[in-house]
Amino acid sequence: MRLLMVSLCVACIPAFSQSRESQDEIHLRVLNQVRESVEIARSIAAHQSFQLPASALGPTAMVRAREFVKTDGYTVRLKGVEVITDSIIVYADELTYWWATGAVEPSGNVRLRPIPQ
């Protein structure tokens, strides 16, 4: 019986260490989001363009915004946004960036202007 109990305890050790790793991964993800949020807010305050991390817009898309509204761990909301890609410029009253997917959602008064190639 004791051997069975010891075997079960030893078998559970990897499961506990995995849950600890996932907690560490969560903390690292949140820390990175905070750092990236601070960089975005600094760029906005300095009236500079910036890139959204891992954005679905592509590696060359640049963003300018008038105001950093908030971040809640799932999204970042910006106001007075201009997104410049290789082929189009998007103007929007607000933009929501989703951390998990890199997707962006413009809202409010949204205008598109193609860039001639």
FIKOLZA-1660 file (N, C-alpha, C; in steps of 0.1 Angstrom, whole numbers, plus 5000, padded with zeros to 4 digits):
% residues 117
   i   px   py   pz ch aa at
   1 5008 4988 5000  A  M  N
   1 5000 5000 5000  A  M CA
   1 5009 5013 5000  A  M  C
   2 5019 5012 5008  A  R  N
   2 5028 5024 5009  A  R CA
   2 5035 5026 4995  A  R  C
   3 5039 5015 4989  A  L  N
   3 5045 5016 4976  A  L CA
   3 5036 5022 4966  A  L  C
   4 5023 5019 4966  A  L  N
   4 5013 5025 4957  A  L CA
   4 5012 5040 4960  A  L  C
   5 5012 5044 4972  A  M  N
   5 5011 5058 4976  A  M CA
   5 5023 5066 4971  A  M  C
   6 5035 5060 4973  A  V  N
   6 5047 5067 4969  A  V CA
   6 5047 5068 4954  A  V  C
   7 5043 5057 4947  A  S  N
   7 5043 5057 4932  A  S CA
   7 5033 5068 4927  A  S  C
   8 5022 5070 4934  A  L  N
   8 5012 5080 4930  A  L CA
   8 5018 5094 4932  A  L  C
   9 5025 5096 4943  A  C  N
   9 5031 5109 4946  A  C CA
   9 5042 5112 4936  A  C  C
  10 5050 5102 4932  A  V  N
  10 5061 5105 4923  A  V CA
  10 5055 5107 4909  A  V  C
  11 5044 5100 4905  A  A  N
  11 5037 5102 4892  A  A CA
  11 5031 5116 4891  A  A  C
  12 5027 5122 4902  A  C  N
  12 5021 5135 4902  A  C CA
  12 5031 5147 4902  A  C  C
  13 5043 5144 4905  A  I  N
  13 5053 5155 4905  A  I CA
  13 5053 5163 4892  A  I  C
  14 5054 5156 4880  A  P  N
  14 5054 5163 4867  A  P CA
  14 5042 5172 4866  A  P  C
  15 5030 5167 4870  A  A  N
  15 5018 5175 4868  A  A CA
  15 5019 5188 4876  A  A  C
  16 5024 5188 4888  A  F  N
  16 5025 5200 4896  A  F CA
  16 5036 5209 4891  A  F  C
  17 5047 5204 4886  A  S  N
  17 5057 5213 4880  A  S CA
  17 5052 5220 4867  A  S  C
  18 5043 5213 4859  A  Q  N
  18 5038 5219 4847  A  Q CA
  18 5028 5230 4851  A  Q  C
  19 5020 5229 4861  A  S  N
  19 5011 5239 4865  A  S CA
  19 5020 5251 4870  A  S  C
  20 5031 5249 4876  A  R  N
  20 5040 5260 4880  A  R CA
  20 5045 5267 4868  A  R  C
  21 5049 5259 4858  A  E  N
  21 5055 5265 4846  A  E CA
  21 5044 5274 4839  A  E  C
  22 5032 5269 4839  A  S  N
  22 5021 5277 4832  A  S CA
  22 5019 5290 4840  A  S  C
  23 5020 5290 4853  A  Q  N
  23 5019 5302 4861  A  Q CA
  23 5030 5312 4857  A  Q  C
  24 5042 5306 4856  A  D  N
  24 5053 5315 4852  A  D CA
  24 5051 5320 4838  A  D  C
  25 5046 5312 4829  A  E  N
  25 5043 5317 4815  A  E CA
  25 5033 5328 4815  A  E  C
  26 5023 5327 4824  A  I  N
  26 5012 5337 4825  A  I CA
  26 5018 5350 4830  A  I  C
  27 5027 5349 4840  A  H  N
  27 5033 5361 4846  A  H CA
  27 5042 5367 4835  A  H  C
  28 5049 5359 4828  A  L  N
  28 5058 5365 4817  A  L CA
  28 5050 5372 4807  A  L  C
  29 5039 5366 4803  A  R  N
  29 5030 5372 4792  A  R CA
  29 5025 5385 4797  A  R  C
  30 5020 5385 4810  A  V  N
  30 5014 5398 4815  A  V CA
  30 5025 5408 4816  A  V  C
  31 5037 5405 4821  A  L  N
  31 5048 5414 4822  A  L CA
  31 5052 5420 4808  A  L  C
  32 5052 5411 4798  A  N  N
  32 5055 5416 4784  A  N CA
  32 5044 5426 4779  A  N  C
  33 5031 5423 4783  A  Q  N
  33 5020 5431 4779  A  Q CA
  33 5021 5445 4786  A  Q  C
  34 5025 5445 4798  A  V  N
  34 5027 5458 4805  A  V CA
  34 5038 5466 4799  A  V  C
  35 5049 5459 4796  A  R  N
  35 5061 5466 4790  A  R CA
  35 5056 5472 4776  A  R  C
  36 5050 5464 4768  A  E  N
  36 5045 5468 4755  A  E CA
  36 5035 5480 4756  A  E  C
  37 5026 5479 4766  A  S  N
  37 5016 5489 4768  A  S CA
  37 5023 5502 4772  A  S  C
  38 5033 5502 4780  A  V  N
  38 5041 5514 4784  A  V CA
  38 5048 5520 4772  A  V  C
  39 5054 5511 4764  A  E  N
  39 5060 5517 4751  A  E CA
  39 5050 5523 4742  A  E  C
  40 5038 5517 4741  A  I  N
  40 5028 5523 4732  A  I CA
  40 5024 5537 4738  A  I  C
  41 5021 5537 4751  A  A  N
  41 5017 5550 4758  A  A CA
  41 5028 5560 4756  A  A  C
  42 5041 5557 4757  A  R  N
  42 5052 5566 4756  A  R CA
  42 5052 5572 4741  A  R  C
  43 5050 5563 4732  A  S  N
  43 5050 5567 4718  A  S CA
  43 5039 5577 4715  A  S  C
  44 5027 5574 4720  A  I  N
  44 5015 5583 4719  A  I CA
  44 5018 5596 4725  A  I  C
  45 5024 5596 4737  A  A  N
  45 5027 5609 4744  A  A CA
  45 5037 5617 4736  A  A  C
  46 5046 5611 4729  A  A  N
  46 5056 5617 4721  A  A CA
  46 5052 5620 4707  A  A  C
  47 5039 5617 4704  A  H  N
  47 5034 5619 4690  A  H CA
  47 5042 5611 4680  A  H  C
  48 5046 5599 4683  A  Q  N
  48 5054 5591 4674  A  Q CA
  48 5046 5579 4670  A  Q  C
  49 5049 5574 4658  A  S  N
  49 5043 5561 4653  A  S CA
  49 5049 5549 4660  A  S  C
  50 5041 5538 4661  A  F  N
  50 5046 5526 4667  A  F CA
  50 5040 5514 4660  A  F  C
  51 5045 5503 4663  A  Q  N
  51 5040 5490 4658  A  Q CA
  51 5033 5483 4669  A  Q  C
  52 5021 5476 4665  A  L  N
  52 5015 5468 4675  A  L CA
  52 5022 5454 4675  A  L  C
  53 5024 5449 4687  A  P  N
  53 5032 5436 4687  A  P CA
  53 5024 5425 4681  A  P  C
  54 5030 5417 4673  A  A  N
  54 5024 5405 4667  A  A CA
  54 5010 5408 4660  A  A  C
  55 5009 5419 4654  A  S  N
  55 4997 5424 4648  A  S CA
  55 4993 5416 4635  A  S  C
  56 4981 5414 4633  A  A  N
  56 4976 5408 4621  A  A CA
  56 4977 5418 4609  A  A  C
  57 4981 5430 4612  A  L  N
  57 4983 5441 4602  A  L CA
  57 4995 5438 4593  A  L  C
  58 5005 5431 4599  A  G  N
  58 5017 5428 4592  A  G CA
  58 5029 5435 4598  A  G  C
  59 5041 5432 4594  A  P  N
  59 5053 5437 4601  A  P CA
  59 5056 5451 4597  A  P  C
  60 5050 5457 4586  A  T  N
  60 5053 5470 4582  A  T CA
  60 5043 5481 4587  A  T  C
  61 5032 5476 4592  A  A  N
  61 5021 5485 4596  A  A CA
  61 5025 5494 4608  A  A  C
  62 5023 5507 4606  A  M  N
  62 5026 5517 4617  A  M CA
  62 5013 5523 4622  A  M  C
  63 5013 5526 4635  A  V  N
  63 5001 5531 4641  A  V CA
  63 5004 5545 4647  A  V  C
  64 4995 5554 4646  A  R  N
  64 4996 5567 4654  A  R CA
  64 4983 5568 4661  A  R  C
  65 4983 5573 4673  A  A  N
  65 4971 5575 4681  A  A CA
  65 4971 5588 4689  A  A  C
  66 4960 5593 4692  A  R  N
  66 4959 5605 4700  A  R CA
  66 4959 5602 4715  A  R  C
  67 4953 5591 4718  A  E  N
  67 4952 5588 4732  A  E CA
  67 4952 5573 4735  A  E  C
  68 4959 5569 4746  A  F  N
  68 4959 5555 4751  A  F CA
  68 4948 5554 4761  A  F  C
  69 4937 5547 4758  A  V  N
  69 4926 5546 4767  A  V CA
  69 4928 5537 4778  A  V  C
  70 4931 5524 4775  A  K  N
  70 4933 5515 4786  A  K CA
  70 4937 5501 4781  A  K  C
  71 4942 5493 4790  A  T  N
  71 4945 5479 4787  A  T CA
  71 4939 5471 4799  A  T  C
  72 4933 5460 4795  A  D  N
  72 4927 5452 4806  A  D CA
  72 4933 5437 4806  A  D  C
  73 4944 5435 4800  A  G  N
  73 4950 5422 4799  A  G CA
  73 4946 5414 4787  A  G  C
  74 4934 5417 4781  A  Y  N
  74 4930 5411 4769  A  Y CA
  74 4931 5420 4757  A  Y  C
  75 4929 5433 4759  A  T  N
  75 4929 5442 4748  A  T CA
  75 4936 5455 4752  A  T  C
  76 4939 5463 4742  A  V  N
  76 4944 5477 4744  A  V CA
  76 4934 5485 4735  A  V  C
  77 4930 5496 4741  A  R  N
  77 4921 5505 4734  A  R CA
  77 4928 5518 4732  A  R  C
  78 4927 5523 4719  A  L  N
  78 4934 5536 4716  A  L CA
  78 4923 5545 4709  A  L  C
  79 4925 5558 4710  A  K  N
  79 4916 5567 4704  A  K CA
  79 4923 5576 4694  A  K  C
  80 4915 5581 4684  A  G  N
  80 4921 5589 4674  A  G CA
  80 4932 5583 4666  A  G  C
  81 4929 5571 4660  A  V  N
  81 4939 5562 4654  A  V CA
  81 4941 5564 4639  A  V  C
  82 4953 5563 4635  A  E  N
  82 4957 5562 4621  A  E CA
  82 4966 5550 4619  A  E  C
  83 4962 5540 4611  A  V  N
  83 4970 5528 4608  A  V CA
  83 4975 5529 4594  A  V  C
  84 4988 5528 4592  A  I  N
  84 4993 5529 4578  A  I CA
  84 5000 5516 4575  A  I  C
  85 4995 5509 4564  A  T  N
  85 5000 5497 4559  A  T CA
  85 5007 5500 4546  A  T  C
  86 5011 5489 4539  A  D  N
  86 5017 5491 4526  A  D CA
  86 5007 5496 4515  A  D  C
  87 4994 5492 4517  A  S  N
  87 4985 5495 4507  A  S CA
  87 4973 5504 4511  A  S  C
  88 4971 5506 4524  A  I  N
  88 4960 5514 4528  A  I CA
  88 4962 5521 4541  A  I  C
  89 4955 5532 4543  A  I  N
  89 4955 5540 4556  A  I CA
  89 4942 5539 4561  A  I  C
  90 4941 5535 4574  A  V  N
  90 4928 5534 4581  A  V CA
  90 4928 5545 4592  A  V  C
  91 4917 5553 4592  A  Y  N
  91 4915 5563 4602  A  Y CA
  91 4903 5558 4610  A  Y  C
  92 4904 5559 4623  A  A  N
  92 4893 5554 4632  A  A CA
  92 4892 5562 4645  A  A  C
  93 4880 5564 4649  A  D  N
  93 4878 5571 4662  A  D CA
  93 4885 5563 4673  A  D  C
  94 4883 5549 4673  A  E  N
  94 4889 5540 4683  A  E CA
  94 4894 5528 4676  A  E  C
  95 4904 5522 4683  A  L  N
  95 4909 5509 4678  A  L CA
  95 4911 5500 4690  A  L  C
  96 4907 5488 4689  A  T  N
  96 4909 5478 4699  A  T CA
  96 4919 5467 4694  A  T  C
  97 4929 5465 4701  A  Y  N
  97 4940 5455 4698  A  Y CA
  97 4938 5444 4707  A  Y  C
  98 4937 5431 4702  A  W  N
  98 4936 5419 4710  A  W CA
  98 4949 5413 4712  A  W  C
  99 4954 5412 4724  A  W  N
  99 4967 5407 4727  A  W CA
  99 4968 5392 4723  A  W  C
 100 4959 5384 4725  A  A  N
 100 4960 5369 4722  A  A CA
 100 4961 5366 4707  A  A  C
 101 4954 5374 4699  A  T  N
 101 4954 5370 4685  A  T CA
 101 4961 5380 4676  A  T  C
 102 4964 5392 4681  A  G  N
 102 4970 5403 4673  A  G CA
 102 4960 5410 4664  A  G  C
 103 4947 5406 4665  A  A  N
 103 4937 5412 4657  A  A CA
 103 4934 5427 4661  A  A  C
 104 4930 5435 4652  A  V  N
 104 4926 5449 4655  A  V CA
 104 4912 5451 4650  A  V  C
 105 4905 5459 4658  A  E  N
 105 4891 5462 4655  A  E CA
 105 4889 5477 4655  A  E  C
 106 4888 5484 4643  A  P  N
 106 4885 5498 4644  A  P CA
 106 4870 5500 4646  A  P  C
 107 4867 5511 4653  A  S  N
 107 4853 5514 4656  A  S CA
 107 4851 5529 4655  A  S  C
 108 4838 5533 4656  A  G  N
 108 4834 5547 4655  A  G CA
 108 4834 5551 4641  A  G  C
 109 4838 5563 4638  A  N  N
 109 4839 5568 4624  A  N CA
 109 4852 5562 4618  A  N  C
 110 4850 5553 4609  A  V  N
 110 4862 5546 4603  A  V CA
 110 4862 5550 4588  A  V  C
 111 4874 5554 4583  A  R  N
 111 4876 5558 4570  A  R CA
 111 4888 5550 4564  A  R  C
 112 4888 5546 4552  A  L  N
 112 4899 5539 4545  A  L CA
 112 4904 5548 4533  A  L  C
 113 4917 5548 4532  A  R  N
 113 4922 5555 4520  A  R CA
 113 4933 5546 4514  A  R  C
 114 4931 5542 4502  A  P  N
 114 4941 5534 4495  A  P CA
 114 4954 5542 4492  A  P  C
 115 4965 5535 4492  A  I  N
 115 4977 5541 4489  A  I CA
 115 4981 5537 4475  A  I  C
 116 4982 5546 4465  A  P  N
 116 4985 5542 4452  A  P CA
 116 4999 5535 4451  A  P  C
 117 4999 5524 4443  A  Q  N
 117 5011 5516 4442  A  Q CA
 117 5019 5520 4430  A  Q  C
% end
